[in-house]
Amino acid sequence: MSSANRNILPGYSLGLGYTVSYLSLLVLIPLLACFLKASELGVRDFIAAVWTPRAIAAYKLTFSLSLIAALVNTVLGLIVAWSLVRYEFPLKRVIDALVDVPFALPTAVAGLVYASLYVKDGWFGQFLVPLGIEGAYSQFGIVLVLIFTGFPFVVRTVQPVLEEIDSEVEEAAGILGADRWQSFRRVLLPTLIPPALTGFTLAFARSIGEYGSVVFISSNIPSKTEIAPSLIVARLEEFSYREAAAIAVVLLSFSFLLLVTINLLERWSKRHGS
């Protein structure tokens, strides 16, 4: 028996077959069906469906607000992950568990709650609206719910990396004369960049496809507060299934390119850091 065969774990063939079957049934086949449905339009009709003024405005709003939410989540996620790993404080386990609430809570519920909080007579809205801060049925409200839904991704990708970093490495840097900023920039930052990029990408991709929470806090006005997933639903309600699939293909393609780009950046940062 060759060394390559001895290194293969028992059940390799069964596990590989299960993995391929799972990906095919739940991921690849539905995606293929979406692309095939969109291909029924033809090139000219496809471009006409995905490049209308309304669609362009929806893309701009979706990508810009998703980018803002992902950047905010990256900063907040790093701070929260750092606090959970490096400090001991009361109710730490409770707060750590609360990080995963957006995973368990239906996003539609989050949209309803945020909308009720930021309307004119809501708990927060009664103070913010007189100041000109519209948290409900506005772009600001969309950013809020996108931050909520994408927040756990950064925390859960950075937290394990921080737990593996030995505090003695920072102490050694301090003994060698490095201040806190130099220790963070030269010791911690190179290690945190790959997981932070991963968390940013996941939060960004999650925000691009988010619909359940946004539909309740956005007024869904075309060219103002209508995001691309809402436009897809609007096309479905018009029984324009091919046009809806075409817009979905645009979002899927962008998300896929984003994931590939970030994976390449992660590999580069790991080689550069090492």
C-alpha positions in Angstrom: 0.0 0.0 0.0 1.4 3.4 -1.0 2.1 6.1 1.6 -0.6 8.3 -0.1 -3.3 5.6 0.5 -2.1 5.1 4.1 -2.6 8.9 4.8 -6.2 8.8 3.6 -8.6 8.7 6.6 -11.1 5.8 6.8 -14.4 6.6 5.1 -12.7 9.0 2.7 -14.7 7.8 -0.4 -18.0 7.9 1.6 -17.3 11.4 3.0 -16.3 12.7 -0.4 -19.4 11.3 -2.0 -21.6 12.8 0.7 -19.9 16.2 0.4 -20.3 16.3 -3.4 -23.9 15.1 -3.2 -24.7 17.7 -0.5 -23.1 20.6 -2.5 -24.8 19.4 -5.7 -28.4 19.1 -4.3 -28.4 22.2 -2.0 -26.0 24.6 -3.7 -24.8 23.8 -7.2 -28.1 22.6 -8.8 -30.2 25.6 -7.5 -27.5 28.0 -8.7 -27.4 26.3 -12.0 -31.2 26.6 -12.3 -30.9 30.3 -11.6 -28.3 30.8 -14.3 -30.3 28.7 -16.8 -33.5 30.7 -16.0 -31.6 33.9 -16.7 -30.1 32.6 -19.9 -33.5 32.3 -21.4 -33.5 36.0 -21.9 -30.6 36.1 -24.4 -27.7 38.5 -24.2 -29.6 41.7 -25.3 -32.6 41.1 -23.1 -30.4 40.1 -20.2 -28.5 43.4 -20.4 -31.8 45.3 -20.7 -33.2 43.5 -17.6 -30.2 44.1 -15.3 -29.1 47.5 -16.5 -32.3 49.6 -16.1 -32.0 52.9 -14.2 -34.0 51.3 -11.4 -31.7 48.3 -11.2 -28.5 50.5 -11.3 -29.9 52.6 -8.5 -30.6 49.4 -6.5 -27.1 48.0 -7.1 -25.5 51.3 -6.0 -27.6 51.4 -2.8 -27.0 47.7 -2.1 -23.3 47.8 -2.5 -22.7 51.1 -0.8 -24.8 50.4 2.3 -23.4 46.9 2.5 -19.9 48.2 2.4 -20.6 50.7 5.1 -22.2 48.1 7.3 -19.3 45.6 6.7 -16.7 48.2 7.6 -18.5 49.2 10.8 -18.8 45.5 11.6 -15.1 45.0 11.1 -14.2 47.7 13.6 -16.8 46.7 16.1 -16.1 43.0 15.6 -12.4 43.5 16.3 -13.1 45.4 19.5 -15.7 42.9 20.8 -13.5 39.9 20.0 -10.5 41.6 21.7 -12.6 42.3 24.8 -14.0 38.8 25.0 -10.6 37.2 24.7 -8.3 39.5 26.6 -10.5 40.7 29.5 -12.5 39.2 32.3 -15.7 41.0 33.3 -19.2 40.2 34.8 -21.6 38.4 32.4 -18.8 37.7 29.9 -20.4 34.4 28.9 -23.8 36.0 28.5 -22.3 38.7 26.2 -20.4 36.0 24.3 -23.6 34.1 23.7 -25.5 37.3 22.6 -23.0 37.7 19.7 -24.7 34.8 18.0 -28.3 36.1 18.4 -28.4 37.5 14.8 -27.7 33.9 13.6 -30.7 32.5 15.6 -33.2 35.4 15.3 -35.3 35.6 12.1 -34.1 38.7 10.3 -37.7 39.8 9.7 -38.1 40.1 13.5 -35.0 42.2 13.6 -36.4 44.5 10.9 -39.7 44.9 12.8 -38.0 45.6 16.1 -35.6 48.2 14.6 -38.5 49.9 12.7 -40.6 50.1 15.9 -37.6 51.6 17.8 -36.8 54.3 15.3 -40.2 55.5 14.1 -41.2 58.9 15.2 -42.9 57.7 18.4 -40.5 54.8 19.1 -38.1 54.5 22.0 -35.2 56.0 20.1 -37.1 57.8 17.3 -38.8 60.2 19.7 -35.4 61.6 20.5 -33.6 61.2 17.1 -36.4 62.3 14.7 -36.6 65.9 16.1 -32.8 66.1 15.5 -33.3 65.1 11.9 -32.0 61.5 12.3 -34.5 59.2 10.5 -33.8 55.7 11.6 -36.9 54.1 10.1 -37.8 53.9 6.4 -34.4 55.4 5.4 -31.0 54.4 4.2 -29.7 54.9 7.8 -32.2 52.3 9.0 -31.0 49.9 6.3 -27.4 50.2 7.5 -28.5 49.5 11.1 -30.2 46.2 10.3 -27.3 45.2 8.0 -24.9 45.8 10.8 -27.1 43.7 13.1 -27.2 40.7 10.7 -23.5 40.8 9.8 -22.0 41.5 13.2 -21.3 37.9 14.3 -19.2 37.1 11.3 -16.2 39.3 12.2 -16.3 38.4 15.9 -16.4 34.6 15.3 -13.6 34.7 12.7 -11.2 36.9 14.7 -11.9 35.5 18.2 -10.2 32.0 17.6 -7.1 33.7 16.2 -6.8 36.0 19.2 -7.2 33.0 21.5 -4.2 31.3 19.8 -1.9 34.4 20.1 0.3 33.9 23.1 0.4 37.0 25.3 4.1 36.3 25.9 4.8 37.4 22.3 3.5 40.9 23.2 5.4 40.9 26.4 8.6 40.0 24.6 8.0 42.9 22.2 7.5 45.3 25.2 10.8 44.0 26.7 12.6 44.8 23.5 11.4 48.4 23.7 8.2 48.4 21.6 5.3 50.5 22.8 1.7 49.3 22.6 1.1 50.7 19.1 4.2 49.2 17.8 3.3 45.8 19.4 -0.1 46.0 17.8 1.1 47.1 14.4 4.1 44.7 14.1 3.0 41.7 16.2 -0.8 41.5 16.3 -2.0 43.2 13.1 -0.2 40.9 10.6 -2.0 37.9 12.3 -5.4 39.6 12.5 -5.5 40.8 8.9 -6.5 37.5 7.3 -9.4 36.7 9.7 -10.5 40.3 9.7 -10.7 40.2 5.9 -12.6 36.9 6.0 -15.1 38.4 8.5 -15.4 41.6 6.4 -16.1 39.5 3.3 -18.7 37.3 5.0 -20.5 40.3 6.5 -20.4 42.1 3.1 -21.7 39.1 1.2 -24.4 38.6 3.8 -25.5 42.2 3.6 -25.7 42.1 -0.2 -28.3 39.3 -0.1 -30.2 40.5 3.0 -33.9 41.0 2.4 -36.0 39.9 5.5 -34.9 42.7 7.8 -34.5 45.4 5.2 -38.0 45.1 3.8 -39.5 46.1 7.2 -37.3 49.1 7.9 -37.0 50.4 4.3 -39.7 52.3 2.5 -38.7 50.4 -0.7 -38.9 53.5 -2.8 -37.2 52.9 -6.2 -34.0 54.8 -6.6 -34.1 55.9 -3.0 -34.4 53.0 -0.5 -34.9 50.0 -2.8 -32.1 47.4 -2.5 -31.4 44.8 -5.2 -33.0 41.9 -3.2 -36.2 43.9 -2.9 -36.1 44.6 -6.7 -35.8 40.8 -7.2 -38.9 40.2 -5.1 -40.7 43.0 -7.0 -39.9 41.3 -10.3 -41.2 38.0 -8.9 -44.4 39.6 -7.9 -44.8 40.9 -11.5 -44.2 37.3 -12.7 -41.0 38.4 -14.4 -39.1 35.3 -13.3 -36.4 35.5 -15.9 -35.7 39.2 -15.1 -35.6 38.4 -11.4 -33.1 35.5 -12.1 -31.0 37.9 -14.2 -30.6 40.4 -11.3 -29.9 37.5 -8.9 -27.1 36.3 -11.3 -25.5 39.8 -11.1 -25.5 39.7 -7.3 -24.2 36.1 -7.2 -21.4 36.9 -9.7 -20.3 39.9 -7.7 -20.3 38.0 -4.4 -18.3 35.1 -6.0 -15.7 37.5 -7.4 -15.5 39.2 -4.0 -14.9 35.9 -2.3 -12.2 34.9 -4.8 -10.5 38.3 -4.4 -10.5 38.2 -0.6 -9.1 34.6 -0.7 -6.2 35.7 -2.9 -5.6 38.7 -0.5 -5.6 36.3 2.5 -3.0 34.1 0.9 -0.9 37.1 0.0 -1.1 38.5 3.5 -0.2 35.1 5.1 2.9 34.8 2.8 3.8 38.4 3.5 3.3 38.0 7.2 5.4 34.9 7.4 
